[in-house]
């Protein structure tokens, strides 16, 4: 478990400020809504991005780093899930 925490922290160091805000928002929402995530549009709006393509790009970059997984999710998040 400690190794996973260290790996997660190291990976998060690679995130841009915008991506950190997105991740924080996704985590907060998931914690408050029993693991469900909100939609791409809602995520973008909550961090100040108007374009869904911009937020989709950021989510894609975050997925490549392993910070989130878009193949599994619950709720309207349309494939956005936290891997831990």
C-alpha positions, -999 to +999 in steps of 0.1 A: +000+000+000+028+024+008+043+018-026+010+027-042+008+059-022+044+068-032+037+060-068+005+080-068+022+110-052+050+109-078+026+107-107+006+136-093+037+157-093+036+155-131+002+170-134-003+206-145-020+230-122-052+227-143-051+189-140-046+191-103-077+212-100-096+187-121-084+158-100-093+176-068-128+184-081-134+148-093-122+134-060-144+158-040-175+150-061-169+112-059-165+114-021-197+133-018-217+112-042-209+076-033-182+071-060-201+086-089-185+113-110-201+142-127-202+149-165-173+162-185-192+195-190-197+198-152-161+191-145-150+217-170-174+243-157-163+237-121-126+244-130-133+273-154-130+255-188-158+263-213-148+238-240-156+201-236-128+193-260-103+211-236-115+191-206-115+159-226-079+166-236-069+172-200-087+140-189-069+120-217-036+133-205-045+124-169-055+089-180-022+083-198-005+091-165-027+066-147-043+092-125-078+083-136-095+055-156-121+064-182-131+028-190-150+023-157-173+047-139-206+050-121-230+079-127-231+106-154-193+108-156-194+089-189-164+067-182-144+088-157-133+068-126-105+071-100-083+040-100-080+040-062 
